[in-house]
Amino acid sequence: MRKRYEKYKDSGIEWIGEVPEYWEIQRLRFLCDIGTGNKDTQDSVLEGKYPFFVRANTIERINEYMYDEEAVMTAGDGVGVGRVFHYYNGKFCAHQRLYVFKKFRKCKGKFIYYYLKVNLAYEVLKSNAKSTVDSLRRPMMINFPVSVPSIPEQEQIIDFLDQKTSEIDSLIADKEKLIQRLQEYRQSVITETVTKGLNPDVKMKDSGIDWIGEVPEHWKIVKLNFLKKKPFLYGANETPDDYNPDLPRYIRITDINNDGKLREDTERSLSWEKARHYLLEEGDILFARSGATVGKTFIYKDDAHKACFAGYLIKYSSNEKIMIPQFVYYFTLSSCYNFWVVFNTIQATIQNVSAEKYGNLSIPVPSIKEQISIVEHLNSKLTNVNDLIRAIQLEIAKINEYRQSLIFEAVTGKFKVN
């Protein structure tokens, strides 16, 4: 049990709750200056002298600096809006869509960093301005309430949180390394099985494809174009509606997790009228065609809810007389497929693999009987691995929740830091 302060008072802010009796509640505008950066991504330089903070955790470089001071930064719109990414003290530059908090008064910049990191996105985005993307407006922030202890107490809280979050981050990093090793093992098992089969004594032949290597002598190598039941189909270019269980779910690239499952926190819907040409059937595979997720795949199982798909995804429907879709999906989880995606990615303004490119993807084709055996083998062999990965991911989520709770309680005085 952590030690509490002797006396508390009602902060007057529901989500803050009680604070130590002598702590003040100040509006953010009285504690610092709030402005935005003035540079765009095109201003970055690969070997620049100074850090250039952009709208994500990524830090680029630039040859001129805009600030030389202590500052805290958060995204003003887009992915990560309201989430506090950066704290820095020194010479740096900031993207024009970042809000920059600086020239701190009655408070330490690092204290504001911790305070906003756990509170800003959650509270402000309850009533955020919605247009094509979520956005964070200046009027939302200037009156944001901050619980303010004395400067010496802030310094104690900063030191405490620096130490504790460092320990937590190290623990999370160890668990993430374990997940990476398990994912590498899973991929090696999949790659070996979908290219070599289950019989270790079978006679092999050169596939004629460098990134596939040898395959069983009786297997064929066939392009995906000749294994499809219907033409490849690009998804709908429609703005999604709020989620409605009576309407088809609208699947977008950002809805697909790295484990091939759909996120539950990003559910959106599309009307039946708009979705009717893009409805998915059992076994349909979605290929991501552009951006950082190019090559990512998802196989649809019609066991829960009807779904349709968005424009940056391409649908492949397998001819199950010659190729079962689960085998194709497992092949897209192999290192062979990853190599092919990298090799075929078009480097323009964004990464891109078109339906035509996917149609030219060469894939090993065993008999249907072997395909079924391989899929059943992988389903069984990888169940424990997948369960272990999910268990570790759940542990990481719980540790992150603890981290957030620890920071919140420290910066709002729910316990006394010694």
C-alpha positions, 0 to 999 in steps of 0.5 A, spaced: 500 500 500 502 506 497 503 512 502 497 517 501 497 525 503 494 527 510 488 531 507 485 531 500 480 536 497 475 535 491 478 537 485 472 539 482 474 535 476 470 528 475 475 524 472 481 527 476 477 526 483 480 528 489 487 531 490 492 533 496 489 539 499 494 544 498 495 542 490 492 547 485 488 546 479 490 550 473 488 551 466 494 549 461 494 556 458 497 558 465 502 553 465 505 554 458 505 557 451 501 552 446 503 553 439 504 549 433 511 547 429 512 550 422 515 545 418 513 539 413 516 532 412 519 534 405 523 539 409 527 533 413 534 531 411 537 524 412 543 526 415 540 533 418 544 536 425 537 536 429 531 532 431 525 533 427 519 531 431 513 529 426 506 526 427 508 519 430 514 516 434 518 516 428 524 522 429 526 525 423 532 529 422 533 537 419 539 542 418 535 548 422 532 548 428 526 552 431 526 551 438 532 551 443 528 549 450 524 544 454 518 542 450 512 537 450 509 535 443 502 531 441 499 530 434 494 535 432 490 530 427 490 524 424 493 517 427 495 518 434 491 525 435 492 527 442 497 522 444 503 525 447 509 522 443 515 527 445 519 530 450 525 534 448 530 539 451 535 542 446 535 544 439 530 541 435 524 542 430 517 540 429 512 538 424 506 543 423 501 538 425 504 538 432 502 542 438 508 544 442 508 546 449 513 550 451 516 556 456 513 552 462 511 556 468 510 554 475 511 547 473 516 542 470 516 540 462 517 533 464 511 533 469 507 536 464 509 530 459 507 525 464 501 528 466 498 529 459 501 523 456 495 519 460 490 524 460 490 528 454 487 524 449 482 520 453 479 526 456 479 531 450 477 526 444 471 525 448 468 531 444 473 532 439 472 535 432 470 530 427 472 531 419 475 526 415 480 525 421 480 526 428 483 533 430 485 536 436 483 544 436 487 549 440 480 551 444 480 544 447 487 544 450 488 551 453 483 550 458 485 543 460 485 542 467 492 540 471 493 538 478 499 542 480 504 540 486 510 544 488 516 544 484 520 540 489 514 535 489 514 535 481 521 533 481 520 527 486 514 525 481 519 526 475 524 522 478 520 516 481 516 515 474 523 516 470 525 510 474 519 506 474 517 507 467 524 505 465 523 498 469 516 497 465 519 499 458 525 494 459 520 488 462 515 490 456 521 490 451 523 483 453 516 480 452 516 483 445 523 480 444 520 473 446 514 474 441 518 476 435 522 469 436 516 465 437 513 469 430 520 467 427 519 460 429 512 460 426 514 463 420 519 458 419 515 452 420 509 455 415 515 456 410 518 449 411 511 446 410 508 450 405 514 449 400 516 442 402 510 438 405 510 433 410 513 427 407 521 428 409 523 422 404 519 425 398 523 426 392 525 434 391 525 438 384 528 445 383 521 450 383 525 454 378 523 460 383 529 463 387 525 465 393 521 458 393 527 453 392 526 446 392 519 443 392 516 436 392 517 433 385 510 432 384 508 439 386 506 444 381 508 451 381 502 456 379 500 463 378 495 466 383 491 468 377 490 461 375 488 459 381 482 464 382 475 463 382 473 470 380 477 476 378 481 480 383 476 485 386 478 492 389 474 494 395 469 500 396 471 507 396 466 509 401 466 513 408 464 508 413 458 509 418 459 508 425 458 501 427 451 497 427 451 490 428 445 490 423 450 492 417 456 489 414 462 490 418 467 495 413 474 492 413 480 497 412 487 495 412 488 499 419 483 494 422 487 488 420 492 486 426 499 483 425 496 476 427 491 476 421 485 478 426 480 484 426 481 489 431 475 490 436 476 497 437 476 500 430 469 497 428 465 501 422 459 499 418 457 500 411 450 500 408 447 494 405 446 498 398 454 501 398 456 494 401 453 489 396 458 489 391 464 488 396 461 483 400 465 477 403 464 470 402 467 464 406 475 463 404 476 470 401 482 473 402 484 480 402 491 483 400 493 490 402 495 493 396 499 500 399 502 503 404 506 501 410 502 494 411 502 492 403 502 485 403 498 484 409 493 478 408 486 476 412 482 470 411 474 471 412 471 466 416 463 467 415 462 465 422 460 471 425 458 477 421 457 479 414 463 484 412 465 488 406 472 491 404 475 498 403 479 500 397 486 499 399 484 492 399 484 487 394 479 480 394 482 474 392 477 468 391 480 461 390 478 456 386 477 450 391 477 445 386 484 446 385 487 450 391 483 451 398 484 458 401 487 456 407 493 453 404 494 460 400 493 464 406 498 460 410 503 461 404 502 468 405 505 468 412 511 464 409 518 468 408 517 466 401 511 471 400 515 476 404 521 476 400 516 476 394 512 482 397 519 486 398 521 484 391 515 487 387 513 493 391 513 499 387 517 505 390 513 511 388 510 516 393 507 510 397 509 502 397 504 499 392 502 492 389 497 491 384 492 486 383 496 484 377 502 483 381 498 479 386 495 475 380 503 473 378 505 471 385 507 464 384 505 459 389 506 451 390 500 447 388 500 440 392 494 435 391 488 437 394 488 431 399 495 434 401 493 441 402 488 439 407 493 435 410 498 441 411 493 446 413 490 441 418 498 440 420 499 447 421 493 448 425 494 443 430 502 445 430 501 452 431 495 452 436 500 452 442 504 458 439 499 462 437 496 461 444 502 463 447 503 469 443 496 472 445 498 470 452 504 474 452 500 480 448 495 480 454 501 480 459 504 486 455 497 490 455 496 489 462 503 492 464 501 498 459 495 499 463 499 498 470 504 503 467 498 508 465 495 507 472 501 508 476 503 515 472 495 517 473 495 516 480 502 519 481 501 526 477 494 527 481 496 525 488 493 519 489 499 517 493 505 520 496 512 519 492 518 519 497 
